[in-house]
Amino acid sequence: MKQQLPQRRLRLAFFGTPDIAKTVLAALLDAGEDDVVLVVSQPDRPKGRGKKLEPTPVKALAEARGIPVTQPTKLRDGALAAQLKALEVDLAIVVAYGRILPVDLFEAPTFHTWNVHASLLPRHRGASPIQHAILTGDAETGVTLMQLSEGMDEGAMLHTRALPLDGTETTESLTEALAKLGGEALVEGLALAKAEGLEVTPQDEARVTYAPLIDKSAGALDFTRPAAELERRIRAFFPWPGCFVPLSDGPLKILAAQVVGGSGAAPGTLTALKPLTVETGEGALVITQLQPPGKKPMDAAAYLNGAGRGLVVGTRWSSVTAD
């Protein structure tokens, strides 16, 4: 079975909130093949010391391009679904909107709703697919264009684009790459759906994995774990929530590290200062970048010349058991 879209300019609604969605929306607008008649984004949130309300990245882009924006606090009262029907929306696109759409809302457009998901489904269903692609050491990830359904990321797949991983990605860098790829996949998918139709492919339930929401406490480093796992964790949680070691004056954030052979010392033991090396449950980590409490990010040498000058070989950093 294929999903076929009419060969004309479509009237689209776009649901999205953060920067990754902004990048996809920009690609859609720059392609110029369809008309985005409404943008739906989360309500503005207070930011900074002054707690001033700031528009979401998607809202800011939409307003700059002269596109109407709505930021509903309720989705289940039928008002937004009625608005989509009144606007004669052909298709809605969802990219990291941040809320679950009720059935009457995602079925309101003539051809219902598509979602751009940042993984190769059915792998990494859920709220944090980018982080989990790094955490699990995947050799590739990508984006999936899918039909929105009631279940979390369970809809049929329409179009995919893969991206190889080389083991150096952080969540920050991978998010940027997948945002760009997501925009390309959406524009391609719309064109293909008009020209020849997109094959509707149900997900293989036997291959499903999940990427649940990440909690701030997940950044705690447990040095009894293997060095390779911890290094992936550091990259997956950069920039948020950040990995850390609890010290007497506050958490020491570990921003970048490399895996090296271990010495057999107890996990958490500093076995060298040049370079700064800490033993783990399997192998060791060379810490290359870190951030002391209340300080800016710095390399390990600068830390040892300043806040960390009291460290000596044999110091043992306590492990915090992470989820």
Residue, then its C-alpha position, 0 to 999 in steps of 0.5 A: m500500500k502507498q500513501q499518495l498525495p495530490q500533485r499540487r501545492l499542499r496546505l501544511a500545518f507544522f508542529g514543533t518547538p526546539d532548534i531541531a524542529k526549526t531546522v526542519l521547518a526552515a528546509l520545508l520553507d526554503a524548498g518552497e513547494d508547499d504552503v505552511v499555513l499554520v505553525v503550532s509550538q509550545p508556549d513560551r518559557p521564561k529564560g535567563r536570570g530575568k526569567k523573561l519569556e522567550p519565543t521557542p525557536v520554531k515560533a521565532l522562525a515562523e514569525a520572521r517568515g510571516i506565518p501564523v503561530t498558535q501556542p495552545t495550552k490545551l489539545r483535547d478540547g477540539a479547538l485546534a482540530a477545528q482550526l485545522k479543518a477550517l484552514e483546509v489543511d492537507l497534511a500536518i507535520v510534527v517534529a519534536y513538538g513535545r506533546i502527544l497529539p490526540v487522535d481527533l487532532f492528528e486526523a483532522p488534516t485531509f491526509h492526516t499527520w506525518n512525524v519526522h523521528a530522529s532514529l531509524l525506526p523501530r530502533h529507539r522509539g521515544a523521547s531521546p533517540i539521539q542520545h540513545a544512538i550514542l549510548t548504545g554505540d550504534a554504527e548508524t542512525g538516521v531519520t524516519l518519516m512516519q505516519l503519526s498514530e496513537g502509540m508512541d512512535e508506532g506508526a507506519m514508516l514512509h521514508t528513511r535516511a541513514l547516517p553513519l556514526d564514527g564514534t566521535e559524535t556528541t548529542e549536540s553535533l548529532t542533533e545538528a546533523l540529524a536536523k539537517l537530514g530530517g529537513e532533507a528527508l521531509v522535502e524528499g518525502l513530500a515530493l515522492a508522495k506526490a510523484e509516485g506515492l510512498e510505500v507504507t511499511p509497518q514497523d517490525e515489532a520484533r526489532v523495537t528498542y526504546a529511548p526513554l526520557i533522560d533525567k538530570s541524574a543520569g549524568a552521574l559517572d559510575f567508574t565501576r562500569p567499562a571505560a568505553e561505556l562511560e566515554r559514550r555516556i559523556r558524549a551522549f550527555f553533552p551538553w545536557p545533563g552533563c556527566f559529573v564526578p561528585l567532589s567536596d566543593g561540588p560536581l566536576k563535569i567531565l566534558a570529553a574523554q578517551v578510552v585507554g588500557g587500564s592498570g588494574a587499580a580500583p575503579g575511580t583511582l587516578t593513575a596518572l596526571k599527565p594525562l589525567t587518567v582515571e581507572t574504571g571497571e574495564g580499562a581507563l579514561v583519559i580526561t581531556q576536557l572538564q568544568p570545575p564547579g562555578k568555572k568555565p570549561m577548560d582542558a585537563a592541564a589548565y584544571l591541574n594548574g588551578a582548581g585541581r592542583g591538589l590532585v595526586v596519583g592515587t586519589r580516588w574519585s567516588s563512583v555514583t551509581a547511574d541508572 
